[in-house]
Structure formats: structure tokens, C-alpha cells
């Protein structure tokens, strides 16, 4: 299995809702990442997990809460989002977090906040 | 610090003609370089990577890239464009983030259009 899967593909939520995005990989990778991508822009890194521990939080607002229940699974919990949080959310994984390892990306979740 | 410049924001070619997408990088040490492709509303797919082995790197779907240290370039080429190649192409250099992690530095992207 050489892919990263993400669910749901699309999500529409109101500003008072709580929802979660899910990411899964079965490649034995020990580093996982969340990115946010706005239209016509490259992805922006949000969080890095290495060996199931949060190692990097790129100053992301607390309304985004990551969780890594095990080495294959990564969640992003969403609460009280703003319309400007509407974007494509991408998950990625790599063998380790060493800089020479390529990252494999999932198909993304298209989030719309009303 | 690492940086990446993609020299063309848009490239338009006819089907069956060669493709050249240009990328220059800046790196203070031996870089790891990648090309990714992104189709509309899709994730990023890795086309190829350079990590200090052979300077000519072959990737998927007939793409290849040549690492030229003297020119700090990593241009992507394909001999014959196909309609399905129309997409956004991202040149990426890997940096070491402040926490020692794998930080990707993305170029601004090149939109490739392929005409019949």
C-alpha cells in the first residue's frame, strides 16, 4: 500500500460546528504532516508529527487541534472555524522527518466554512 | 536558508511537443529537490526526486529532471506532452526546519496547459 488516504473528500460546516478530518497511511511512515492550501497558492505547513509526537506547530490557531492516535492515523479536529479557514487540507507522510525523505500526499479534504 | 524560484507561472504547449518547466534553487548545503504535480482539487503527486545520486533523474509518466549545481537549476522536461499532463507543477527543496524536521520549501508553481 503506497498511498495516503483522507476522509471526507468534502466538508461543509458552520462556524459553531465541531468536525474532524482523518488521514491514514499504511506505509510504515513515522512522520505525518498537515498542510493548508488556499486557491492558487502552494501548501502551508500546519503541524508535524514524528513518532506520534507533535514536533512542530507552525503557530496555528487553537481552533485547529491535531491528534495522532497511532503511527498510521492522523486526525485534525476543527472547532469554531472562520470563513477564511476554507481551504484544501492536505495530509502527508514520510518515512522519517529527515529532510532527504520525500513526502507522500493524500488527495485532500476540501473544507468550506459558512 | 533554502529557496526555490519557478521561472514561469504559465507554460502552454501543443500535444506531442516537448515540455520544459524551469526551476532554480538556493541552498547552503547539498539539497534534496523534488517535483510534484497537482491536478485541480487533488493532492500532490511526487513526479521525481534528487538526493545527490545521479544528476539526471527519471520520474513517472515520462518526466525527467537534471540537477545542475553550477547553474543551481533543476528543470523538468518531457519529450512529448500529453493532454493529461495539464496541471500545476511544483518545484520543491527540502530544508531542515528549526525543530530538525523535514520542511518543504515550495516554488510558486507553473501552470502547464496542453493544447490539441
Interface residues (C-beta under 8 A of the other chain):
Chain A: X4 X6 X31 X40 X42 X43 X45 X48 X50 X55 X56 X88 X90 X92 X94 X96 X97 X98 X99 X100 X101 X102 X103 X104 X105 X106 X107 X108 X110
Chain B: X32 X34 X36 X41 X42 X43 X44 X45 X46 X49 X51 X90 X94 X95 X96 X97 X99 X100 X101 X102 X103 X104 X106 X107 X108 X109
